[in-house]
Amino acid sequence: MKIYVDEQKRYEDTKATGQCFTAVGAIGIIAIVLLDTGVIKLAALDSVNRLMISIVMGLVFLIFFIIGIKSFMELKDISKKMDKNNSLEKEIMEYVTVTHRDELMALASASSDEKSDVNSGDLYYKRAELITSVITEKYSLLEESFLDHMVEEIYSKIYSDIVEE
């Protein structure tokens, strides 16, 4: 089972990655250029070692810089997906909690009458199964991880007020 990753969190992580890699790459490239031009002098390095350090570290810092830029380029796609998921999440939440609220609450009240026969784990699975079927009835092409996320969100919204003993 794939775990749902909130697009807002993914956006923030990708942005932070872009900032860190771009900054480290740029600072490193500047340091290599200053070392090669003689502005920064390291007495312990001869010309061969300085050349090797410049080539190897220059490539490393260039790769860092490229990774940072690619991360920034990903932000546009993540932002679009984040907006799409947010609107879909609101739409599903409204659909289930408004259209099927009576059906879901009927399960809650019927379950409270038969609490001695049903343990809380079974009750949770019955409710989650009902929510899942209600969602998939209208939104059949959802990713499994997003569907699981929505079931948890709707479950906590509808059944949070009901005290389970």
N, C-alpha and C positions, 0 to 999 in steps of 0.2 A: 504494500500500500504506500502510495506516494504522500508525503506530508505537504500540506498546504502552506505556502509561503506568501505572506501578505505583500502585495505589490508596493505598498508604501515603504515597508521595511526594506524590500529589495532595492527600491529607488534610493533610499538613504545610504544603504551599504555600497551600492555602485558609485554613488556620488563621492562618498568618503574614499573609496578605492581610487577613483580618478584623481581626486585632490592629492592624496598621499603619493601615488606613483608619479604623477606629473611633477610635483614639487621636488621629490627626491631625485628624479631623473634630471630635471633642469639644474638643480643645485650641483649634482655630480658632474654634469657636462661642463658647467661653468668652472668647477674646480679643476677638471682635467685640462681645460683650455688655459686656465691661469698657470697650472703646473708646466704645460708645454711652452708657454710664452716666457716663462722665467719669472713671472710676478710672484709665484709661490716657489720658494727654493727649499728643497729638502737635501741637505748635505749628504745624507747616507745613500742617495741614489746616484748611480752612474748613468750614463746616457742609454745603455742597453736596458737596464732595469726600468728607467723612466719611460722608455718607449713601450716596453711590455705592459707596464701598468697603464699607460695611456690607451693602448689598444684594447686590452681586456676590460678595464674598468669603463672605458668609453663605450664599448659595446653593451655592457651591463646597464649603464645609465641610459643609453639610447633605447634599449628594450623597455626599461622602466617607463620612460617618457611615452613610448608608443602604447604601452598597456594603459597608461593614464588617459591618453587621448581616446583610445578605443572605448574605455569606460564612459567617458563623457558622451561619446557618440551613441552608446546604448541607452542613455537616459531618455531620449525622445521616444523610443519604442516602449520602454518600461512605463513612461508617463501615459502613453496611449492605452496600454493594457490596464494600468491602474485606474484610469477614468472609466474604462469599459467595465471592469470588475466592480467598481464602486456603484455604478448605475445599475448593473445587473443584480448586485447584492440588495440594493434598496428595493428594486422591482420585485425580487423573489420574496423578500421579507414582507412587503406590503401584500403581495398576492396570498401568501400563506396565512399571515396573521389576520387579514381582513376576510378573505373569501372562505377560509377553512377553520376559522377560530372556533366556531360552535362545535364542529366535529372533533377538534383537538381537545377542547374543554370537556366534551362529553366523555372522552377517554379518561380524563383526569378525575371527573366526579364519579364515574363508574368504578374506577380503580380505587378510589378512597373508600367505597362501600365494601369492597372485597379485599381490603388490605391484609387480612389474616391469611388469605389464600395465595396472594402474590407477593413475592419479596421485591425489594426495591430494584434489584438488578433486572429482573424480568419486566418490571414496570417501565424502567428506562428503555429497554430494547423494544417493547411494544410501542411506546411513544415515538422513539427514533425511527422505527420502521414505518409508522404512519406518516410522519413528517417526510421521510424519504420518498414514500409513494406519492404523496401530494405534490412534492417538488418535481419528481421525474414525470408525473402525469403531464405537466405543461412544458417543462424544460428537460427534455430527454437527452440532450447532447452536452450536458455539463461534464467537466473533468471530475473524476472520482474525488480527488482531494478537495476541490472547490465545493462539491456536493456535501462531503463530510463536514466541511467548515460551516456551510449554511445550516445543516441539520443541528450542529452544536449551538450556533447563534440563535436559531429559532427556538430550540428546546429551552435554552436558558431564558429567553424572553417570555415565553408562554408559561413555563412551569416554575419559574423562580419564586413566585409568590406562594406556591403550594408547599406546605411543610410535609416532608416525608418522615414517617415514624418507623 
